[in-house]
């Protein structure tokens, strides 16, 4: 937020916009695409990461990766497979949604956009 041009907010203030209007009409549209794509990329990286989850895991705080691994190790391969398929479907749907939404984002926000 520090890299945003303060002149835009100052101009809005001079035009009579209050702080909420400045935030909702200037800051959110400028930071929204970056925040959305950053949050989504973090979501995708946490879905497939098992190693860090296993290191930080505590009783009652299992991540999906740890749950699937524990089910597989305990011999409940059917349930582990079912959860894995659901996770894959969620990630594929999320990627399709992101691909559709990326058409409305500025070029260069998403790494695979040129």
Z-matrix of the N, CA and C atoms (Angstrom, degrees):
N
C 1 1.428
C 2 1.521 1 110.45
N 3 1.300 2 116.73 1 -25.30
C 4 1.457 3 119.78 2 -179.71
C 5 1.518 4 112.12 3 -68.59
N 6 1.327 5 117.65 4 -21.36
C 7 1.455 6 120.74 5 -178.27
C 8 1.524 7 112.86 6 -86.54
N 9 1.317 8 117.85 7 -5.22
C 10 1.462 9 120.18 8 177.37
C 11 1.520 10 109.62 9 -71.56
N 12 1.307 11 115.83 10 145.44
C 13 1.454 12 121.34 11 -179.81
C 14 1.527 13 109.31 12 -70.20
N 15 1.332 14 116.84 13 120.04
C 16 1.464 15 121.38 14 -178.64
C 17 1.521 16 111.66 15 -69.28
N 18 1.318 17 117.31 16 -19.30
C 19 1.463 18 120.45 17 -179.10
C 20 1.524 19 111.59 18 -63.62
N 21 1.329 20 117.11 19 -31.22
C 22 1.468 21 119.67 20 179.85
C 23 1.526 22 110.77 21 -67.28
N 24 1.321 23 116.49 22 -43.93
C 25 1.458 24 119.88 23 178.47
C 26 1.524 25 110.74 24 -68.91
N 27 1.308 26 116.34 25 -37.25
C 28 1.461 27 120.37 26 178.29
C 29 1.530 28 110.57 27 -64.41
N 30 1.325 29 116.79 28 -41.55
C 31 1.467 30 120.65 29 177.93
C 32 1.524 31 110.68 30 -63.52
N 33 1.317 32 117.04 31 -40.05
C 34 1.461 33 120.35 32 177.80
C 35 1.520 34 110.77 33 -65.35
N 36 1.324 35 116.47 34 -39.02
C 37 1.458 36 121.01 35 178.09
C 38 1.526 37 110.67 36 -63.86
N 39 1.323 38 116.29 37 -43.15
C 40 1.466 39 120.42 38 178.29
C 41 1.530 40 111.57 39 -65.92
N 42 1.326 41 116.62 40 -28.18
C 43 1.463 42 121.01 41 178.61
C 44 1.521 43 112.14 42 -80.98
N 45 1.342 44 117.26 43 -3.02
C 46 1.456 45 121.18 44 175.88
C 47 1.513 46 115.09 45 100.79
N 48 1.311 47 118.62 46 9.05
C 49 1.465 48 120.79 47 179.83
C 50 1.527 49 110.04 48 -77.30
N 51 1.331 50 116.06 49 138.43
C 52 1.463 51 118.67 50 175.99
C 53 1.527 52 109.44 51 -82.13
N 54 1.319 53 116.55 52 179.70
C 55 1.466 54 121.18 53 -175.32
C 56 1.526 55 111.01 54 -62.74
N 57 1.327 56 117.62 55 -41.20
C 58 1.463 57 120.27 56 179.49
C 59 1.522 58 111.13 57 -64.00
N 60 1.323 59 117.16 58 -42.80
C 61 1.465 60 120.40 59 178.79
C 62 1.527 61 111.11 60 -64.84
N 63 1.331 62 116.70 61 -39.67
C 64 1.466 63 119.95 62 176.96
C 65 1.518 64 110.23 63 -60.97
N 66 1.328 65 115.50 64 -45.04
C 67 1.461 66 119.64 65 -178.64
C 68 1.526 67 111.20 66 -65.85
N 69 1.338 68 116.50 67 -47.17
C 70 1.467 69 119.27 68 -174.14
C 71 1.525 70 113.50 69 -75.38
N 72 1.325 71 118.34 70 -27.15
C 73 1.464 72 120.07 71 -176.33
C 74 1.523 73 113.91 72 -102.55
N 75 1.340 74 117.44 73 -14.42
C 76 1.470 75 119.42 74 -178.59
C 77 1.526 76 111.31 75 -119.49
N 78 1.326 77 116.75 76 -55.37
C 79 1.466 78 120.22 77 -173.22
C 80 1.529 79 111.36 78 -71.07
N 81 1.324 80 117.71 79 -48.50
C 82 1.469 81 120.51 80 -177.52
C 83 1.530 82 112.18 81 -61.34
N 84 1.337 83 119.78 82 -46.66
C 85 1.474 84 117.66 83 177.79
C 86 1.526 85 113.84 84 -62.86
N 87 1.328 86 117.63 85 -29.47
C 88 1.460 87 119.59 86 179.45
C 89 1.525 88 112.37 87 -79.23
N 90 1.332 89 116.37 88 -38.73
C 91 1.464 90 120.10 89 -177.25
C 92 1.522 91 113.12 90 -93.32
N 93 1.314 92 118.12 91 -18.72
C 94 1.459 93 122.05 92 -175.35
C 95 1.513 94 115.01 93 -54.58
N 96 1.330 95 118.69 94 -53.49
C 97 1.469 96 118.86 95 -178.53
C 98 1.528 97 113.10 96 -60.47
N 99 1.314 98 116.66 97 -39.94
C 100 1.464 99 119.80 98 -179.86
C 101 1.524 100 111.01 99 -68.70
N 102 1.325 101 117.05 100 -43.59
C 103 1.461 102 120.45 101 179.26
C 104 1.524 103 110.96 102 -64.34
N 105 1.322 104 117.01 103 -41.38
C 106 1.463 105 121.21 104 179.51
C 107 1.522 106 111.22 105 -62.90
N 108 1.326 107 116.49 106 -50.11
C 109 1.465 108 118.88 107 -177.52
C 110 1.525 109 111.20 108 -68.00
N 111 1.326 110 118.00 109 -36.54
C 112 1.467 111 120.50 110 177.12
C 113 1.520 112 111.87 111 -64.26
N 114 1.320 113 116.56 112 -44.57
C 115 1.464 114 120.20 113 178.75
C 116 1.519 115 111.04 114 -63.96
N 117 1.308 116 116.84 115 -38.29
C 118 1.460 117 120.20 116 -179.76
C 119 1.521 118 111.48 117 -68.53
N 120 1.324 119 117.52 118 -40.94
C 121 1.466 120 120.05 119 178.48
C 122 1.529 121 111.22 120 -66.58
N 123 1.329 122 117.22 121 -35.69
C 124 1.467 123 120.22 122 175.11
C 125 1.524 124 109.76 123 -66.02
N 126 1.330 125 117.44 124 -40.92
C 127 1.464 126 121.41 125 177.15
C 128 1.522 127 110.86 126 -58.21
N 129 1.325 128 116.68 127 -46.56
C 130 1.462 129 119.89 128 -179.05
C 131 1.526 130 111.93 129 -64.96
N 132 1.321 131 117.20 130 -37.95
C 133 1.467 132 118.62 131 -179.48
C 134 1.526 133 111.57 132 -71.55
N 135 1.334 134 117.90 133 -30.35
C 136 1.464 135 119.13 134 178.71
C 137 1.519 136 112.11 135 -77.08
N 138 1.323 137 118.22 136 -25.70
C 139 1.465 138 120.52 137 179.50
C 140 1.525 139 110.88 138 -65.00
N 141 1.308 140 118.03 139 -41.08
C 142 1.464 141 119.75 140 -173.06
C 143 1.530 142 113.48 141 -95.12
N 144 1.311 143 118.20 142 -0.60
C 145 1.461 144 120.63 143 -175.15
C 146 1.530 145 110.39 144 -91.35
N 147 1.310 146 117.42 145 115.78
C 148 1.463 147 121.80 146 178.26
C 149 1.518 148 111.45 147 -103.69
N 150 1.307 149 118.00 148 -33.83
C 151 1.461 150 121.20 149 -173.29
C 152 1.521 151 112.04 150 -62.87
N 153 1.314 152 117.35 151 -51.14
C 154 1.460 153 120.52 152 -179.78
C 155 1.520 154 110.13 153 -66.18
N 156 1.321 155 117.10 154 -38.38
C 157 1.460 156 120.55 155 178.18
C 158 1.522 157 111.04 156 -60.87
N 159 1.312 158 116.72 157 -40.84
C 160 1.467 159 120.45 158 179.80
C 161 1.523 160 110.93 159 -67.56
N 162 1.333 161 117.07 160 -35.03
C 163 1.464 162 119.86 161 179.54
C 164 1.526 163 112.04 162 -71.73
N 165 1.307 164 117.77 163 -36.22
C 166 1.463 165 122.07 164 -176.81
C 167 1.522 166 113.25 165 -94.31
N 168 1.304 167 117.20 166 -0.29
C 169 1.453 168 122.74 167 -172.73
C 170 1.521 169 111.18 168 -71.93
N 171 1.329 170 115.46 169 139.86
C 172 1.451 171 122.50 170 175.11
C 173 1.515 172 109.28 171 -132.90
N 174 1.324 173 117.88 172 166.95
C 175 1.465 174 120.70 173 -178.89
C 176 1.533 175 111.50 174 -59.70
N 177 1.310 176 115.85 175 129.62
C 178 1.455 177 120.95 176 179.30
C 179 1.516 178 114.40 177 80.93
N 180 1.315 179 117.79 178 0.05
C 181 1.471 180 121.60 179 -178.04
C 182 1.520 181 111.04 180 -123.97
N 183 1.310 182 117.61 181 38.21
C 184 1.455 183 121.53 182 -176.70
C 185 1.526 184 111.01 183 -73.27
N 186 1.318 185 115.56 184 142.85
C 187 1.461 186 120.44 185 172.01
C 188 1.526 187 108.30 186 -89.52
N 189 1.323 188 116.36 187 171.18
C 190 1.463 189 119.38 188 -179.69
C 191 1.521 190 111.90 189 -60.22
N 192 1.323 191 116.97 190 -39.79
C 193 1.461 192 120.08 191 179.68
C 194 1.519 193 112.15 192 -60.74
N 195 1.330 194 116.00 193 -42.71
C 196 1.469 195 120.45 194 179.59
C 197 1.527 196 110.40 195 -68.41
N 198 1.323 197 117.63 196 -40.60
C 199 1.470 198 120.97 197 178.99
C 200 1.521 199 110.42 198 -62.19
N 201 1.328 200 116.37 199 -46.09
C 202 1.468 201 120.04 200 179.63
C 203 1.520 202 110.56 201 -62.89
N 204 1.330 203 116.74 202 -43.05
C 205 1.463 204 120.65 203 179.13
C 206 1.526 205 110.93 204 -62.59
N 207 1.336 206 117.65 205 -44.57
C 208 1.466 207 121.06 206 179.76
C 209 1.531 208 111.59 207 -64.27
N 210 1.329 209 116.88 208 -40.23
C 211 1.469 210 119.39 209 177.05
C 212 1.522 211 110.90 210 -63.21
N 213 1.312 212 116.30 211 -42.32
C 214 1.466 213 120.66 212 179.65
C 215 1.529 214 110.71 213 -64.09
N 216 1.322 215 116.44 214 -44.40
C 217 1.466 216 120.63 215 -179.22
C 218 1.525 217 112.34 216 -67.35
N 219 1.342 218 116.99 217 -30.86
C 220 1.467 219 119.28 218 179.95
C 221 1.527 220 112.28 219 -83.19
N 222 1.334 221 117.18 220 -1.80
C 223 1.456 222 120.48 221 175.99
C 224 1.513 223 114.80 222 96.64
N 225 1.325 224 117.19 223 -0.37
C 226 1.466 225 120.17 224 179.26
C 227 1.527 226 109.05 225 -89.73
N 228 1.328 227 114.56 226 68.79
C 229 1.463 228 121.13 227 -173.78
C 230 1.529 229 111.27 228 -69.25
N 231 1.318 230 117.79 229 -32.10
C 232 1.468 231 120.55 230 -179.08
C 233 1.529 232 110.68 231 -64.04
N 234 1.327 233 116.41 232 -48.03
C 235 1.462 234 119.31 233 -179.69
C 236 1.530 235 111.15 234 -68.52
N 237 1.330 236 117.43 235 -38.57
C 238 1.466 237 120.66 236 177.17
C 239 1.524 238 110.28 237 -61.63
N 240 1.318 239 116.41 238 -41.27
C 241 1.467 240 120.58 239 178.76
C 242 1.521 241 111.32 240 -66.77
N 243 1.317 242 116.84 241 -40.43
C 244 1.467 243 120.26 242 -179.97
C 245 1.526 244 110.87 243 -63.37
N 246 1.318 245 117.07 244 -44.99
C 247 1.467 246 120.17 245 178.29
C 248 1.522 247 110.37 246 -64.59
N 249 1.320 248 116.85 247 -39.63
C 250 1.466 249 120.67 248 178.72
C 251 1.521 250 111.50 249 -62.22
N 252 1.322 251 116.77 250 -41.49
C 253 1.469 252 120.30 251 178.81
C 254 1.530 253 110.28 252 -64.31
N 255 1.327 254 116.85 253 -41.78
C 256 1.467 255 120.25 254 178.23
C 257 1.529 256 110.53 255 -62.26
N 258 1.329 257 117.24 256 -42.59
C 259 1.465 258 120.94 257 178.53
C 260 1.521 259 110.56 258 -62.71
N 261 1.318 260 117.18 259 -43.80
C 262 1.473 261 120.64 260 179.19
C 263 1.525 262 110.20 261 -62.38
N 264 1.322 263 117.82 262 -42.31
C 265 1.466 264 120.89 263 179.05
C 266 1.526 265 110.59 264 -63.08
N 267 1.331 266 116.82 265 -42.95
C 268 1.469 267 120.24 266 178.72
C 269 1.523 268 110.81 267 -61.92
N 270 1.325 269 117.05 268 -43.85
C 271 1.468 270 120.43 269 -179.57
C 272 1.527 271 110.89 270 -66.28
N 273 1.328 272 117.30 271 -41.52
C 274 1.472 273 120.00 272 178.96
C 275 1.527 274 110.16 273 -63.85
N 276 1.329 275 117.45 274 -43.95
C 277 1.464 276 120.07 275 177.88
C 278 1.525 277 111.29 276 -63.49
N 279 1.330 278 116.25 277 -39.97
C 280 1.464 279 119.56 278 177.99
C 281 1.522 280 111.18 279 -64.67
N 282 1.327 281 117.19 280 -39.51
C 283 1.469 282 120.19 281 177.98
C 284 1.525 283 111.13 282 -66.67
N 285 1.323 284 117.57 283 -40.09
C 286 1.467 285 120.21 284 176.70
C 287 1.526 286 111.01 285 -63.00
N 288 1.334 287 116.22 286 -42.88
C 289 1.459 288 120.41 287 177.26
C 290 1.524 289 111.04 288 -62.28
N 291 1.320 290 116.43 289 -42.83
C 292 1.464 291 119.96 290 178.71
C 293 1.517 292 110.92 291 -64.83
N 294 1.315 293 117.08 292 -38.72
C 295 1.461 294 120.45 293 178.69
C 296 1.530 295 110.74 294 -64.11
N 297 1.324 296 116.70 295 -39.14
C 298 1.464 297 120.22 296 177.21
C 299 1.529 298 110.28 297 -68.01
N 300 1.333 299 116.61 298 -45.13
C 301 1.468 300 120.37 299 -179.48
C 302 1.524 301 112.17 300 -68.37
N 303 1.321 302 117.94 301 -27.43
C 304 1.465 303 120.12 302 -177.02
C 305 1.521 304 111.97 303 -67.51
N 306 1.325 305 117.23 304 -17.97
C 307 1.464 306 119.90 305 176.86
C 308 1.522 307 111.29 306 -67.94
N 309 1.337 308 116.92 307 -22.51
C 310 1.458 309 121.50 308 -179.30
C 311 1.527 310 112.07 309 -96.94
N 312 1.328 311 117.64 310 -3.81
C 313 1.462 312 121.95 311 179.49
C 314 1.518 313 109.57 312 -91.92
N 315 1.326 314 116.84 313 155.47
C 316 1.467 315 118.84 314 176.94
C 317 1.524 316 111.19 315 -62.94
N 318 1.320 317 115.90 316 152.24
C 319 1.466 318 121.04 317 178.49
C 320 1.526 319 109.37 318 -61.22
N 321 1.321 320 115.57 319 140.37
C 322 1.455 321 121.31 320 177.71
C 323 1.513 322 114.63 321 92.47
N 324 1.346 323 118.12 322 -10.07
C 325 1.464 324 120.11 323 178.62
C 326 1.519 325 109.92 324 -70.57
N 327 1.324 326 116.25 325 -44.67
C 328 1.456 327 120.49 326 177.13
C 329 1.524 328 108.92 327 -92.85
N 330 1.323 329 117.80 328 137.14
C 331 1.470 330 120.32 329 -174.65
C 332 1.522 331 114.15 330 -60.07
N 333 1.330 332 118.79 331 -29.94
C 334 1.460 333 119.87 332 -176.23
C 335 1.526 334 112.47 333 -90.57
N 336 1.338 335 117.62 334 0.37
C 337 1.460 336 120.21 335 176.27
C 338 1.518 337 109.78 336 -87.51
N 339 1.309 338 116.95 337 142.28
C 340 1.466 339 121.24 338 175.30
C 341 1.504 340 110.04 339 -107.91
